[in-house]
Amino acid sequence: MAEPAIHVTRESDHDFLVRVDAGTVTEHRVTVPNDYFEKLRSDEESKEQLIERSFQFLLERESNRSILPSFELSVIQRYFPEYESTIGS
């Protein structure tokens, strides 16, 4: 099976539209507060890159159809306690 395609589009400083094509195409609205972004980002990573890595993390654990349609990035930690330690390293 082909690698899922993840496309992140910035809608504002904190809001992003993420389109995932993994056989079925889904769209997700993601909010990334600056303080949470600073906590998790690596080096000179952009918010778009952090979101893409976060979706790769999610897709390793569930299908794109199971990902919430709208959420703040920190919500991932509630479902997957290893998220911050995995993504932040």
C-alpha positions in Angstrom: 0.0 0.0 0.0 1.2 3.5 -0.8 2.4 5.9 1.9 -0.5 8.2 2.9 -0.2 11.7 1.5 -0.5 14.5 4.0 -1.2 18.1 2.9 -1.2 20.9 5.4 -2.6 24.3 4.5 -2.3 27.3 6.9 -5.6 29.1 7.4 -4.3 31.5 10.1 -1.4 31.7 12.6 -3.0 28.9 14.7 -5.4 27.1 12.4 -4.7 24.6 9.7 -6.5 22.4 7.3 -5.0 18.9 6.9 -6.0 16.7 4.0 -5.0 13.0 4.2 -5.1 10.7 1.3 -4.7 7.1 2.5 -7.0 5.4 0.1 -9.9 7.4 1.5 -9.5 11.2 1.6 -10.2 12.9 4.9 -10.0 16.6 6.0 -9.1 17.7 9.5 -9.1 21.2 11.1 -6.2 21.5 13.5 -5.4 24.3 16.0 -1.8 24.7 17.2 -1.3 27.3 20.0 2.2 28.9 20.0 3.1 27.7 23.4 2.4 24.1 22.5 4.2 24.5 19.2 7.3 25.8 21.0 7.2 22.9 23.5 7.2 20.2 20.7 9.0 21.6 17.7 12.4 20.5 16.7 15.1 23.0 15.5 13.7 25.4 12.9 10.6 23.3 12.3 7.4 25.1 11.0 4.0 24.5 12.4 3.1 22.7 9.1 6.0 20.3 9.6 5.0 19.6 13.2 1.5 18.9 12.1 2.7 16.6 9.3 4.9 14.7 11.8 1.9 14.5 14.2 -0.3 13.0 11.5 2.4 10.5 10.6 2.4 9.5 14.3 -1.4 9.2 14.2 -1.5 7.2 11.0 1.0 4.6 12.5 -1.7 4.0 15.1 -5.1 4.5 13.4 -6.7 5.0 10.0 -7.3 8.5 8.7 -11.0 7.9 9.0 -10.5 7.5 12.8 -8.8 10.8 13.3 -11.0 13.5 14.7 -12.3 16.0 12.1 -11.4 19.0 14.3 -9.0 19.2 17.3 -6.3 21.1 19.0 -2.9 19.4 18.6 -2.5 18.8 22.3 -5.6 16.5 22.3 -3.4 13.7 20.7 -1.7 13.3 24.1 -5.0 12.3 25.7 -5.5 9.4 23.3 -1.8 8.4 22.9 0.2 9.2 26.1 3.5 8.6 24.3 2.8 11.4 21.8 4.7 14.3 23.4 7.8 12.1 24.2 7.8 10.6 20.7 7.2 13.9 18.8 9.2 16.1 21.0 12.4 14.0 20.7 
